[in-house]
Amino acid sequence: MMIIKIANDNNRNTGNNLADQPFTNTQFNNIAPNNAIEENTSNTDPDSTATDPDSPVPDNIALNNVTEEKTSNTDPDSPVPDNIALNNAIEEKASNTDPDSPVPDNIALNNVTEKKTSNTQSNNPVSEKDNKNNPEQLRRLVMVTGDKGGVGKSTFARGLAQTYIDNAVKFVGLDADNSNPHLIRFYEKAANIHRLDISNSDKLDEFVDNLKELVYPKSKESGKNQEEKSLILLETPSQFLPTLKILITEMGFLDVVNNKCKMRVTIVVVISTIIDCITQLLELYSFCGDRVDYVIVKNSFYGEAEQFAFYDSSEEIKVIEQQVKATGHDFTSINMPKLAKKSYDYLDVKNLTFRQGLEQDEYPSVFGRVLSWLNNFKGQIKPKKDLFGIEKILSE
């Protein structure tokens, strides 16, 4: 049996001793949720985003009022629970039961014109042109990175997890950011999220072996097959580039994911306006090359779109984009909206998901800010939903 050793959370009350949780070759074990409330009510998260307090909530946010039955795991013996669909769902724990509550059951996406991608890579076993006939096309490992600390990596990972939940997309979340595990802290009770220790070479080997077992679980002794997992969201820690380089150059990680797991890889790179982010992106490309899809996320907390001059004017980035697209992969950029500091801090102190931020009745301003943020966030995701393993947006 292999053991994942976990760093302590930066919270006052962890609720469970997670350091010795087993991690076997047959499953990612479930870990009890952390219900801690941070001591400092101010925003201490370096990934915190803020916005102009006078920024208005968009007028074009449509709300759905459709209810949906909560999904359940049809296999009673499965060690890994299905994802809990929160979108349009009546929940037992988190939903608002007050009939007069203004909280909507669903958040509709902004009206964004969707551009279809046509990734027909030659060195990947799954071709985009077979998308309609081959369900494996949407099989994805989505790695959220941002090697420069404080760029907003964890905020993006949380927003993407909420997008999956609100669109009833089943996924497995792996939180490797042991110093600041946001996916665990905010979404462990709402989805299928697990801690991951990849701090040394032995743990990297375990991760690679268990990844295939997670995607294609072996039959149980009872004779019942466990459900295959087709979408994995991995939040990496800061300063992860050296580790990722080892995974790819020494362990053939991309070949394992492509050929053994039959999955494509999307690397999400969250950047700020400083030039170091461009340098790290170039370093990432030096060993990932044109074998993955890239989504560059410009965090609007650090400035408006026109302030990302280092990225937009980089001739090296333009060359990389052409090379990646020439292989049938994608290289694109999106914006992550700002969230007002008061609203971000409120979610942070209360350990609330974005959905729970809408369901609280304490601060109407938090409801409005989070509603606007989520709609803008999902509006950015929608045109490139295939890169995130999303087949259909429920509002379509």
Phi, psi and chi 1 to 4 in degrees:
 res  aa     phi    psi   chi1   chi2   chi3   chi4
   1 MET       -  138.4  175.2  174.6  -68.5      -
   2 MET  -101.7  143.3  -67.4  170.9  -79.7      -
   3 ILE  -114.7  132.8  -56.8  -62.6      -      -
   4 ILE   -95.5  121.5  -68.3 -175.4      -      -
   5 LYS   -93.9  128.0  -65.6 -175.3  178.1  179.6
   6 ILE  -112.2  135.5  -54.2  -59.5      -      -
   7 ALA   -72.8  150.1      -      -      -      -
   8 ASN   -67.4  142.7  -68.5  -30.0      -      -
   9 ASP   -68.4  157.1  -73.1   -9.5      -      -
  10 ASN   -90.1   42.5  -65.1  -34.5      -      -
  11 ASN  -119.4  162.4  -61.0  -38.0      -      -
  12 ARG   -72.4  -39.0 -179.2  168.0   56.1 -172.8
  13 ASN  -132.1  109.5  176.2   20.3      -      -
  14 THR   -80.7  -21.9   59.6      -      -      -
  15 GLY    82.3  -32.3      -      -      -      -
  16 ASN  -145.9  148.1  -67.1  -74.9      -      -
  17 ASN   -85.9  104.7 -178.2    4.9      -      -
  18 LEU   -99.6    0.2  -57.3  172.5      -      -
  19 ALA   -66.1  -28.0      -      -      -      -
  20 ASP  -113.6   25.0  -63.4  -37.9      -      -
  21 GLN   -66.9  133.0  -69.0  -70.5  -17.5      -
  22 PRO   -74.2  148.1   26.4  -34.0      -      -
  23 PHE  -134.4  100.3  173.9   59.7      -      -
  24 THR  -100.2  175.5   70.5      -      -      -
  25 ASN   -78.3    2.4  -80.6  -27.8      -      -
  26 THR  -112.1  -11.3   58.3      -      -      -
  27 GLN  -168.7  160.0   67.4 -176.2   50.4      -
  28 PHE   -90.2  116.5  -74.9   85.1      -      -
  29 ASN   -72.1  145.2  -70.1  -75.8      -      -
  30 ASN   -71.4  144.6  -67.8  -32.2      -      -
  31 ILE  -125.3  132.5  -58.9  171.9      -      -
  32 ALA   -59.7  143.3      -      -      -      -
  33 PRO   -68.5  152.6   23.0  -32.6      -      -
  34 ASN   -97.3  117.3 -178.2   -7.3      -      -
  35 ASN  -105.4   26.1  -63.9  -40.3      -      -
  36 ALA   -69.6  150.1      -      -      -      -
  37 ILE  -116.3  126.3  -63.9  179.9      -      -
  38 GLU   -65.7  148.9  -62.7 -179.4  -15.8      -
  39 GLU   -69.4  -40.6  -62.7 -175.5   37.6      -
  40 ASN   -90.2  119.9 -171.8   -9.7      -      -
  41 THR   -77.5  -11.3   59.0      -      -      -
  42 SER   -78.3  164.0   63.8      -      -      -
  43 ASN   -78.6  105.4 -171.5  -14.1      -      -
  44 THR  -102.5   -2.1   57.7      -      -      -
  45 ASP   -76.6  120.6  178.5    8.8      -      -
  46 PRO   -63.6  -15.2   23.3  -33.7      -      -
  47 ASP   -89.2    3.6  -69.0  -34.2      -      -
  48 SER   -59.2  141.4  171.8      -      -      -
  49 THR  -117.2  152.9   56.8      -      -      -
  50 ALA  -141.5  165.0      -      -      -      -
  51 THR  -143.9  172.0 -172.0      -      -      -
  52 ASP   -65.3  120.2 -179.4    0.6      -      -
  53 PRO   -61.2  -16.6   21.8  -32.2      -      -
  54 ASP   -92.8    2.0  -63.4  -34.5      -      -
  55 SER   -67.3  127.7  175.2      -      -      -
  56 PRO   -78.4  155.2   29.4  -34.9      -      -
  57 VAL   -77.2  132.2  177.2      -      -      -
  58 PRO   -57.2  147.8  -22.1   31.0      -      -
  59 ASP   -82.6  -17.3  -64.9  -30.7      -      -
  60 ASN   -97.0   35.4   61.1  -15.6      -      -
  61 ILE   -98.3  109.8  -57.5  173.8      -      -
  62 ALA   -91.7  144.5      -      -      -      -
  63 LEU  -117.1  134.0  -55.8  177.9      -      -
  64 ASN   -92.4  149.3  -66.8  -24.0      -      -
  65 ASN  -123.6   34.2  -65.6  -46.9      -      -
  66 VAL   -95.0  138.2 -177.5      -      -      -
  67 THR  -102.4  155.2   57.5      -      -      -
  68 GLU  -142.8  143.1  174.2 -174.5   -4.4      -
  69 GLU   -69.2  142.4  -67.0 -174.6    1.2      -
  70 LYS   -70.5  133.7 -175.8  175.5 -179.5 -179.5
  71 THR   -75.4  148.5   59.2      -      -      -
  72 SER  -134.2  164.0   61.4      -      -      -
  73 ASN   -80.4  117.2 -167.8  -28.7      -      -
  74 THR   -75.6  -14.5   56.9      -      -      -
  75 ASP   -99.6  106.9 -179.1   -0.7      -      -
  76 PRO   -66.3  -18.3   24.2  -33.2      -      -
  77 ASP   -98.7    1.2  -61.6  -40.3      -      -
  78 SER   -67.8  129.1  174.6      -      -      -
  79 PRO   -76.8  -13.8   29.7  -33.9      -      -
  80 VAL  -115.2  113.6 -178.7      -      -      -
  81 PRO   -68.6  151.9   27.3  -34.1      -      -
  82 ASP   -67.2  158.1  -76.1  -13.5      -      -
  83 ASN   -64.2  143.2  175.8   37.8      -      -
  84 ILE   -90.9  113.6  -56.9  172.4      -      -
  85 ALA   -78.9  119.5      -      -      -      -
  86 LEU   -99.5  -19.3  -61.2 -173.9      -      -
  87 ASN   -68.7  130.8  179.9   54.2      -      -
  88 ASN    54.3   27.7  -57.0  -29.8      -      -
  89 ALA  -112.1  151.8      -      -      -      -
  90 ILE   -95.8  110.9  -60.2  176.3      -      -
  91 GLU   -98.3  152.4  -62.2  173.8   77.0      -
  92 GLU   -77.8  -31.5  -66.1 -178.5    1.8      -
  93 LYS  -105.5  -50.0  -64.7 -177.2  179.0  179.8
  94 ALA   -95.8  -14.6      -      -      -      -
  95 SER   -75.3  156.6   64.7      -      -      -
  96 ASN   -87.4  117.3 -167.4  -29.2      -      -
  97 THR   -93.4   -1.2   57.6      -      -      -
  98 ASP   -75.5  116.3 -178.2    1.2      -      -
  99 PRO   -64.2  -19.0   23.6  -33.4      -      -
 100 ASP   -96.7    3.8  -62.9  -36.4      -      -
 101 SER   -69.0  139.6  172.6      -      -      -
 102 PRO   -81.0    1.7   31.1  -35.8      -      -
 103 VAL   -73.7  126.0  179.6      -      -      -
 104 PRO   -77.1  158.1   28.9  -34.3      -      -
 105 ASP   -79.0  -16.2  -70.2  -34.7      -      -
 106 ASN  -153.1  158.3 -176.6   29.4      -      -
 107 ILE  -114.9  118.3  -54.8  168.5      -      -
 108 ALA   -81.1  148.9      -      -      -      -
 109 LEU   -77.6  153.5  -62.6  172.9      -      -
 110 ASN   -63.2  155.3  -70.2  -27.5      -      -
 111 ASN   -75.3   98.3  -65.2  -33.6      -      -
 112 VAL  -116.4  131.2  178.4      -      -      -
 113 THR   -72.1  121.5  -57.7      -      -      -
 114 GLU   -89.9  131.1  179.7  178.0   -7.0      -
 115 LYS  -104.8  126.2  -61.6  179.0 -178.6  178.8
 116 LYS   -77.3  136.2  -67.1 -173.1  177.5  -66.5
 117 THR   -93.2  148.2   57.5      -      -      -
 118 SER  -128.1   68.6   55.2      -      -      -
 119 ASN   -80.1  112.4  -61.5  -25.0      -      -
 120 THR  -124.0   57.7   55.1      -      -      -
 121 GLN   -62.3  150.4   61.0  162.7  -26.9      -
 122 SER   -94.0  -21.1   58.1      -      -      -
 123 ASN  -107.2   20.9   58.0  -11.6      -      -
 124 ASN  -120.5  137.8 -168.4  -69.7      -      -
 125 PRO   -66.6  -14.0   23.6  -33.8      -      -
 126 VAL  -113.6  126.2 -179.9      -      -      -
 127 SER  -102.5  139.1  174.2      -      -      -
 128 GLU   -62.7  -30.9 -178.7   77.2   21.5      -
 129 LYS   -67.3  -18.3   64.6 -176.1  178.9 -179.1
 130 ASP   -95.8   17.1  -63.8  -33.0      -      -
 131 ASN   -54.2  -45.4 -175.0   26.9      -      -
 132 LYS   -70.8  -29.5  -65.9 -177.0  178.8  179.4
 133 ASN  -100.0  -13.2  -60.7  -38.4      -      -
 134 ASN  -123.4  103.4 -169.2  -14.9      -      -
 135 PRO   -65.0  -15.8   23.8  -33.5      -      -
 136 GLU   -71.5  -11.8  -70.6 -174.6  -17.2      -
 137 GLN   -59.1  -35.9  172.0   55.1   29.9      -
 138 LEU   -86.4    2.1  -75.6  168.3      -      -
 139 ARG   -68.4  123.1  -59.5  178.1   68.4   89.7
 140 ARG  -139.9  140.6  -73.4  -83.6  170.3  177.3
 141 LEU  -108.1  111.9  169.1   63.4      -      -
 142 VAL  -102.8  112.1  179.9      -      -      -
 143 MET  -103.3  117.5  -59.5  177.0   63.2      -
 144 VAL   -95.9  114.9 -178.7      -      -      -
 145 THR  -122.9  170.7   68.5      -      -      -
 146 GLY   173.8   84.2      -      -      -      -
 147 ASP   -64.7  -26.4 -138.2   49.1      -      -
 148 LYS   -80.2  119.6 -170.4   70.1  176.0  176.7
 149 GLY   -59.5  141.1      -      -      -      -
 150 GLY    84.8   12.5      -      -      -      -
 151 VAL   -81.2  -14.5  -66.8      -      -      -
 152 GLY   111.7   17.7      -      -      -      -
 153 LYS   -59.2  -47.4  169.4  179.8   57.5   64.9
 154 SER   -67.3  -36.6  -66.0      -      -      -
 155 THR   -63.0  -42.0  -58.2      -      -      -
 156 PHE   -65.1  -42.7 -175.5   87.3      -      -
 157 ALA   -60.5  -39.6      -      -      -      -
 158 ARG   -66.5  -41.7  -72.5  161.3   56.1 -166.5
 159 GLY   -63.5  -38.1      -      -      -      -
 160 LEU   -69.4  -40.0 -173.4   55.3      -      -
 161 ALA   -60.1  -42.6      -      -      -      -
 162 GLN   -65.2  -36.2 -170.8   66.7   63.5      -
 163 THR   -63.8  -42.7  -59.1      -      -      -
 164 TYR   -60.3  -47.9  -72.6  149.0      -      -
 165 ILE   -62.0  -45.5  -66.5  169.3      -      -
 166 ASP   -68.6  -17.7  -72.7   -9.6      -      -
 167 ASN  -109.3   17.3  -74.6  -76.9      -      -
 168 ALA    55.3   38.4      -      -      -      -
 169 VAL   -94.4  120.3  176.9      -      -      -
 170 LYS   -74.4  132.1  -67.6 -176.9  178.8 -178.9
 171 PHE  -152.2  162.7   72.8  104.9      -      -
 172 VAL  -115.2  126.0  175.3      -      -      -
 173 GLY   -99.5  133.8      -      -      -      -
 174 LEU  -120.0  119.2  -58.0  178.4      -      -
 175 ASP  -105.4  105.4 -166.2  -23.7      -      -
 176 ALA   -98.0    2.0      -      -      -      -
 177 ASP   -88.5   80.6 -168.7   -8.0      -      -
 178 ASN   -69.1  -21.3  -67.6  -39.5      -      -
 179 SER   -80.0  -22.6   64.6      -      -      -
 180 ASN  -152.3   68.6 -167.2   21.9      -      -
 181 PRO   -77.6   82.4   29.8  -32.8      -      -
 182 HIS   -68.9  -41.4  -89.1 -150.6      -      -
 183 LEU   -59.9  -42.4  -79.9 -178.7      -      -
 184 ILE   -64.9  -48.6  -75.3  -72.4      -      -
 185 ARG   -65.8  -38.6 -176.9  155.7   70.4   92.3
 186 PHE   -97.9  -30.0  -70.0   90.8      -      -
 187 TYR  -123.6    6.7  -79.6   92.1      -      -
 188 GLU   -64.4  -34.7 -170.5  176.5   28.4      -
 189 LYS   -81.1  -18.5  -68.4 -162.0  -64.6 -176.0
 190 ALA   -96.5  -13.8      -      -      -      -
 191 ALA  -154.0 -178.3      -      -      -      -
 192 ASN   -91.7   84.0 -169.6    4.7      -      -
 193 ILE  -115.5  140.6  -49.1  -68.9      -      -
 194 HIS  -137.8  150.7  -50.7  -85.6      -      -
 195 ARG   -77.2  151.5  -66.7  174.8 -177.2  -95.3
 196 LEU  -142.5  127.9  179.3   65.8      -      -
 197 ASP  -108.0  113.0 -175.2   -3.4      -      -
 198 ILE  -125.9   44.4   45.4  179.6      -      -
 199 SER   -83.6  -11.6   58.7      -      -      -
 200 ASN  -147.1  174.6   57.3   57.2      -      -
 201 SER   -64.1  -37.3   59.1      -      -      -
 202 ASP   -64.2  -41.2  -70.2  -22.3      -      -
 203 LYS   -67.6  -32.4  -64.1  -60.2 -178.3 -176.3
 204 LEU   -64.4  -42.1  -70.2  177.4      -      -
 205 ASP   -60.9  -44.2  -72.7  -15.0      -      -
 206 GLU   -61.3  -41.8  -66.6  176.5   10.5      -
 207 PHE   -61.2  -46.8  165.8   57.6      -      -
 208 VAL   -63.2  -43.5  171.6      -      -      -
 209 ASP   -65.7  -43.1  -69.8  -21.4      -      -
 210 ASN   -73.5  -23.0  -79.5  -81.3      -      -
 211 LEU   -62.9  -45.9 -176.4   63.2      -      -
 212 LYS   -64.9  -39.8 -179.9  178.3 -177.6  -64.5
 213 GLU   -66.2  -32.1  178.3   61.2   25.2      -
 214 LEU   -68.5  -42.6  176.5   67.1      -      -
 215 VAL   -71.8  -44.4  175.6      -      -      -
 216 TYR  -120.7   77.2  -67.5  112.3      -      -
 217 PRO   -66.4  143.6   24.5  -33.2      -      -
 218 LYS   -73.1  158.6  -62.8  176.5 -178.5  177.6
 219 SER   -65.2  143.6  -62.2      -      -      -
 220 LYS   -83.3  166.7  -63.6 -176.9  -67.5 -174.5
 221 GLU   -60.3  -26.5  -65.8 -179.5   -0.8      -
 222 SER   -71.8  -11.4   63.3      -      -      -
 223 GLY    93.8   -8.0      -      -      -      -
 224 LYS   -87.5  134.2  -63.9 -178.9  179.1  179.2
 225 ASN   -79.8  140.6  -69.7  -30.9      -      -
 226 GLN   -81.1  155.2  -59.6  179.7   38.8      -
 227 GLU   -71.9  132.2 -176.3 -179.1    9.2      -
 228 GLU   -72.0  147.7  -64.2  178.7   -2.6      -
 229 LYS  -106.3  125.6  -53.1  -59.7 -174.0  -61.1
 230 SER  -109.0   -4.2   61.2      -      -      -
 231 LEU  -142.2  123.6  178.0   59.4      -      -
 232 ILE  -124.9  127.7  -63.3  175.1      -      -
 233 LEU  -105.7  115.9  170.2   61.0      -      -
 234 LEU  -114.8  116.5  168.7   60.6      -      -
 235 GLU   -94.6  120.5 -178.7 -175.0   -9.0      -
 236 THR   -91.8  157.8   67.7      -      -      -
 237 PRO   -77.5  167.9   27.2  -33.1      -      -
 238 SER   -66.6  158.9  -61.4      -      -      -
 239 GLN    57.4   41.2  -51.4  -58.9  -40.7      -
 240 PHE   -93.3  -10.2 -175.1   66.1      -      -
 241 LEU   -53.8  -48.1  -88.5 -179.5      -      -
 242 PRO   -59.6  -39.2  -24.5   35.7      -      -
 243 THR   -67.7  -42.8  -57.7      -      -      -
 244 LEU   -64.0  -35.8 -176.9   57.4      -      -
 245 LYS   -63.1  -40.9 -174.8  174.0 -177.1  178.8
 246 ILE   -63.2  -45.2  -67.9  173.6      -      -
 247 LEU   -56.0  -41.6  -88.6  171.3      -      -
 248 ILE   -85.4  -45.1  -68.2  174.9      -      -
 249 THR   -83.1  -32.3   60.4      -      -      -
 250 GLU  -101.4  -22.3  -62.8 -177.9   12.6      -
 251 MET  -119.6    1.2  -58.3  176.9   63.4      -
 252 GLY    58.7   41.4      -      -      -      -
 253 PHE   -59.2  -43.0 -179.4   67.4      -      -
 254 LEU   -65.1  -36.5  -65.9 -179.8      -      -
 255 ASP   -65.7  -38.5  -68.0  -31.7      -      -
 256 VAL   -61.4  -47.7  170.8      -      -      -
 257 VAL   -66.2  -44.0  176.3      -      -      -
 258 ASN   -68.6  -49.2  -70.5  160.5      -      -
 259 ASN   -94.7  -35.7  -59.6  -41.3      -      -
 260 LYS   -90.3  -34.9  -62.7  -62.4 -177.6 -179.7
 261 CYS  -100.5   -8.9  -61.3      -      -      -
 262 LYS    54.3   44.3  -61.0  -64.2 -172.2  -65.9
 263 MET  -125.2  149.0  -56.1 -179.8   85.0      -
 264 ARG   -92.0  159.5  -66.7 -178.3   64.9  146.7
 265 VAL  -115.5  128.6  176.8      -      -      -
 266 THR  -112.7  122.4  -63.1      -      -      -
 267 ILE  -103.3  116.6  -64.5 -175.2      -      -
 268 VAL   -94.9  123.5  178.5      -      -      -
 269 VAL  -116.6  111.0 -175.6      -      -      -
 270 VAL   -88.8  128.1 -174.8      -      -      -
 271 ILE  -127.3  158.0   65.6  171.9      -      -
 272 SER  -108.5 -164.8   66.3      -      -      -
 273 THR   -88.1   -4.8   56.7      -      -      -
 274 ILE   -80.7  156.4   64.6  174.5      -      -
 275 ILE   -71.6  -23.1 -163.0  169.2      -      -
 276 ASP   -57.5  -34.8  -79.5   -4.8      -      -
 277 CYS   -63.6  -35.6  -69.2      -      -      -
 278 ILE   -69.9  -41.6  -51.5  -54.7      -      -
 279 THR   -59.2  -43.4  -57.2      -      -      -
 280 GLN   -69.3  -33.5  -69.1  163.7   -4.3      -
 281 LEU   -65.4  -41.5  176.8   56.1      -      -
 282 LEU   -64.2  -38.3  -63.7  175.3      -      -
 283 GLU   -64.7  -41.9  172.0   67.8   14.1      -
 284 LEU   -59.2  -45.3  176.4   68.9      -      -
 285 TYR   -64.6  -28.8  179.4   76.4      -      -
 286 SER   -61.0  -26.4   70.9      -      -      -
 287 PHE  -118.6  -15.6   52.8   82.5      -      -
 288 CYS   -88.3  -34.2  -71.8      -      -      -
 289 GLY    61.1 -146.9      -      -      -      -
 290 ASP   -99.7   30.3   53.9   15.3      -      -
 291 ARG   -98.4    0.4  -65.2  178.2  -70.2  169.1
 292 VAL  -133.8  167.2  -58.2      -      -      -
 293 ASP   -94.2  139.3  -64.5  -54.9      -      -
 294 TYR  -114.0  134.5  -64.7   86.3      -      -
 295 VAL  -124.6  113.7  177.8      -      -      -
 296 ILE   -94.2  124.5  -46.9  -56.2      -      -
 297 VAL  -107.7  114.9  178.2      -      -      -
 298 LYS   -87.9  114.0  -59.4  175.2 -178.1  178.2
 299 ASN   -79.5  111.9 -171.8   -9.2      -      -
 300 SER   -67.2  -11.1  -62.9      -      -      -
 301 PHE   -58.8  -31.4  170.3   73.5      -      -
 302 TYR   -92.3   -2.0  -66.8  100.9      -      -
 303 GLY   149.9  166.2      -      -      -      -
 304 GLU   -71.7  170.6  -59.9  -57.5  -36.6      -
 305 ALA   -55.8  -38.2      -      -      -      -
 306 GLU   -72.1  -10.3   61.8  -88.1   11.9      -
 307 GLN   -87.6   -2.9  -66.1  179.0  -88.0      -
 308 PHE   -88.8   54.2  -73.8   81.5      -      -
 309 ALA   -66.6  -37.9      -      -      -      -
 310 PHE   -60.4  -40.7  -72.3  125.1      -      -
 311 TYR   -73.3  -49.6  176.0   84.5      -      -
 312 ASP   -65.5  -30.5  -65.6  -28.7      -      -
 313 SER   -97.3    0.4   62.9      -      -      -
 314 SER   -73.0  117.5  171.9      -      -      -
 315 GLU   -68.6  -32.3  -67.5  -60.1  -35.7      -
 316 GLU   -64.3  -40.5  -67.9  173.1  -65.9      -
 317 ILE   -64.0  -39.8  -64.1  -63.8      -      -
 318 LYS   -64.1  -38.5  -66.2  176.0 -177.5  177.0
 319 VAL   -65.7  -43.9  170.3      -      -      -
 320 ILE   -60.3  -44.8  -71.4  174.7      -      -
 321 GLU   -57.6  -43.6 -179.5  177.8   -2.0      -
 322 GLN   -64.6  -41.7  -67.3  175.0   -7.5      -
 323 GLN   -66.1  -41.5  -68.3  174.2  -16.5      -
 324 VAL   -66.6  -45.5  171.1      -      -      -
 325 LYS   -67.5  -26.6  -70.7 -176.6  174.7 -179.4
 326 ALA   -66.2  -22.7      -      -      -      -
 327 THR   -91.1   -1.9   65.8      -      -      -
 328 GLY    95.2   -3.6      -      -      -      -
 329 HIS   -85.4  175.4  -74.4   89.0      -      -
 330 ASP  -115.7  148.2 -152.8  -20.8      -      -
 331 PHE  -139.5  106.8 -170.8  102.6      -      -
 332 THR  -140.1  165.0 -170.2      -      -      -
 333 SER  -128.9  146.2   64.3      -      -      -
 334 ILE  -134.8  168.7   62.5  176.1      -      -
 335 ASN  -109.5  140.4  -62.0  -41.3      -      -
 336 MET  -102.7  122.0 -179.3  165.0   69.6      -
 337 PRO   -66.6  164.2   24.9  -33.8      -      -
 338 LYS   -86.1  149.3  -63.8  178.0  -71.4 -173.7
 339 LEU  -123.4  130.7  179.1   60.1      -      -
 340 ALA   -55.2  141.5      -      -      -      -
 341 LYS   -58.2  -43.1 -174.7  178.0 -175.2  -59.7
 342 LYS   -58.6  -43.8  175.3 -176.6  175.4 -179.8
 343 SER   -68.6  -42.5  -63.4      -      -      -
 344 TYR   -61.6  -45.0 -173.7   95.6      -      -
 345 ASP   -63.4  -37.6  -71.7  -10.9      -      -
 346 TYR   -62.6  -46.9 -179.9   81.5      -      -
 347 LEU   -62.8  -38.3  -60.4 -178.5      -      -
 348 ASP   -66.7  -46.7 -167.4   43.2      -      -
 349 VAL   -68.2  -38.4  170.2      -      -      -
 350 LYS   -86.4   -5.0  -60.8  -72.1 -172.5  178.3
 351 ASN    56.7   46.3  -66.9  -37.9      -      -
 352 LEU  -100.9  142.5  -60.1 -179.7      -      -
 353 THR   -70.7  168.3   67.2      -      -      -
 354 PHE   -62.2  -36.7  -70.9  113.5      -      -
 355 ARG   -62.4  -42.9  166.3   62.7   57.5 -178.9
 356 GLN   -68.1  -26.3  -69.9  169.9  -31.7      -
 357 GLY   -63.9  -29.7      -      -      -      -
 358 LEU   -79.1  -28.2  -64.2  178.0      -      -
 359 GLU   -87.3  -14.2  -67.4  168.1  -16.0      -
 360 GLN   -72.7  150.1   58.3   79.5   34.3      -
 361 ASP  -112.0    4.5  -67.6  -37.6      -      -
 362 GLU   -73.3  -44.0 -172.9  174.2    5.4      -
 363 TYR  -128.0  106.9  -66.4  110.2      -      -
 364 PRO   -59.1  -31.2  -24.1   34.0      -      -
 365 SER   -64.4  -36.5   63.2      -      -      -
 366 VAL   -65.5  -42.8  172.2      -      -      -
 367 PHE   -55.3  -50.5  165.5   81.6      -      -
 368 GLY   -64.3  -43.3      -      -      -      -
 369 ARG   -66.0  -45.5  -66.4  -72.5 -170.0  179.2
 370 VAL   -66.9  -39.3  173.2      -      -      -
 371 LEU   -58.8  -47.2  178.4   64.6      -      -
 372 SER   -64.4  -43.8  175.8      -      -      -
 373 TRP   -61.7  -45.8 -171.1   90.5      -      -
 374 LEU   -64.8  -42.7  -89.4  176.8      -      -
 375 ASN   -63.3  -41.3  -84.6  -80.4      -      -
 376 ASN   -67.1  -40.5  -71.1  -29.4      -      -
 377 PHE   -61.2  -49.1 -177.7   90.9      -      -
 378 LYS   -67.5  -30.7  -66.1  175.2 -177.5  179.1
 379 GLY   -63.2  -31.0      -      -      -      -
 380 GLN   -74.9  -35.8  -68.2  -69.7  -46.4      -
 381 ILE   -72.3  -38.2  -63.8  -65.4      -      -
 382 LYS   -53.7  -47.8 -177.4  178.2  179.2 -179.8
 383 PRO   -63.4  -21.7  -21.0   33.6      -      -
 384 LYS  -118.9   32.4  -65.0  -65.1 -177.9  179.6
 385 LYS   -60.5  -31.7   64.2 -179.4 -175.0  -62.5
 386 ASP   -60.3  -34.5  -70.9   -9.4      -      -
 387 LEU   -67.9  -18.5  -61.8 -178.2      -      -
 388 PHE  -105.4    9.4  -62.8  100.6      -      -
 389 GLY    77.2   22.2      -      -      -      -
 390 ILE  -103.5  120.7  -57.8  174.3      -      -
 391 GLU   -82.3  -39.1 -178.0  176.1    8.3      -
 392 LYS  -150.3  134.7 -177.1  176.1  177.0   59.7
 393 ILE   -83.6  130.6  -58.6  -63.2      -      -
 394 LEU   -63.0  -24.0  -69.1 -177.4      -      -
 395 SER   -80.7   -7.2   60.5      -      -      -
 396 GLU   -75.3      -  -66.6  177.2  -20.0      -
